[in-house]
Amino acid sequence: MSRRQVVTYMGIFMKKTLTAAERVAIARHPGRPDITDYIEALFTDFFEMKGDRLGREDGAILGGVARYRGRAVTVIGTRKGKTLEEKLRCNFGMPGPEGYRKALRLMRQAEKFGRPILTFIDTAGAYPGLEAEEKGQGEAIARNLMEMSRLKVPIIAVITGEGNSGGALALGVADRVLMLENSVYAILSPEGFSSILWKDAAQRDRACELMKLTAQDLKKQRVVDEVIDEPEGGAHLAPAIATAQVDAAINRHLTQLCKERGSRLVEMRYRKFRGMGKKHEGN
């Protein structure tokens, strides 16, 4: 990172109130804890499971079984990679249809064995390339949405960085959707939004405000259930504190959800998502 970038980030960190564009910058910071960090910090006995049993292994989705506070769970998340070699292998965190089919395979397995599902979302979106579309990218995402809506096990989704488009939503149909304080969740990137609306990607800061993509905005709109506090300046400045905050939130919600019967979970999840966008009394 250049000296100018460091000064810019430090200027952001020292502010008490951040703009939406500044939160996007923090959400994209390469040092934020990712799926591998959360697995290492929060879970034991993690066993990675690969492949969609149809095509190939997609490194952009990491998933497997583990123990969370002694409870068997299934963990799935988008993976961007840390080094250049890892990023290339993970396609910079943009999954193809094979990745979403792998995720669905693990979720169905979780339901079969009664394991809660925990997903971690940090992606610029699903890979939009021609090859992915030819192999059924849209169908794979749509099938995940449908299947997740009726799984009879608890599902908790945590948006840890950037959650864009159907690529994020394919792991986000959950009983509880949690967002870190400086994460964002939107229909597409601000650059894409401004390119479509104003034919100018340089209008990204204006788009950030208009899109209402911050955790605070989405909590007000009841799209997410909880905003998880981050250390001042962002999760990347104190990863241990950030992961502890995520741990506390997951444990609290999972304890509540595990008391519900499977059919009740499906009913509540359905009502939760059908109720989004409706006006509520007092709003």
HELIX and SHEET records of a PDB file:
HELIX    1   1 ARG A    3  PHE A   13  1                                  11    
HELIX    2   2 ALA A   20  ALA A   27  1                                   8    
HELIX    3   3 ILE A   35  LEU A   42  1                                   8    
HELIX    4   4 LEU A   84  ARG A   89  1                                   6    
HELIX    5   5 ASN A   91  GLY A   93  5                                   3    
HELIX    6   6 PRO A   97  PHE A  113  1                                  17    
HELIX    7   7 LEU A  130  GLU A  134  1                                   5    
HELIX    8   8 GLN A  137  SER A  149  1                                  13    
HELIX    9   9 SER A  165  LEU A  169  1                                   5    
HELIX   10  10 PRO A  190  TRP A  198  1                                   9    
HELIX   11  11 ALA A  201  GLN A  203  5                                   3    
HELIX   12  12 ARG A  204  MET A  211  1                                   8    
HELIX   13  13 ALA A  215  LYS A  220  1                                   6    
HELIX   14  14 ALA A  235  LEU A  237  5                                   3    
HELIX   15  15 PRO A  239  LEU A  257  1                                  19    
HELIX   16  16 GLY A  262  ARG A  274  1                                  13    
SHEET    1   A 7 THR A  44  GLU A  48  0                                        
SHEET    2   A 7 ILE A  61  TYR A  68 -1                                        
SHEET    3   A 7 ARG A  71  THR A  78 -1                                        
SHEET    4   A 7 ILE A 117  THR A 123  1                                        
SHEET    5   A 7 ILE A 155  ASN A 164  1                                        
SHEET    6   A 7 ARG A 176  LEU A 180  1                                        
SHEET    7   A 7 GLU A 226  ILE A 228  1                                        
SHEET    1   B 6 THR A  44  GLU A  48  0                                        
SHEET    2   B 6 ILE A  61  TYR A  68 -1                                        
SHEET    3   B 6 ARG A  71  THR A  78 -1                                        
SHEET    4   B 6 ILE A 117  THR A 123  1                                        
SHEET    5   B 6 ILE A 155  ASN A 164  1                                        
SHEET    6   B 6 VAL A 184  ALA A 186  1                                        
END                                                                             
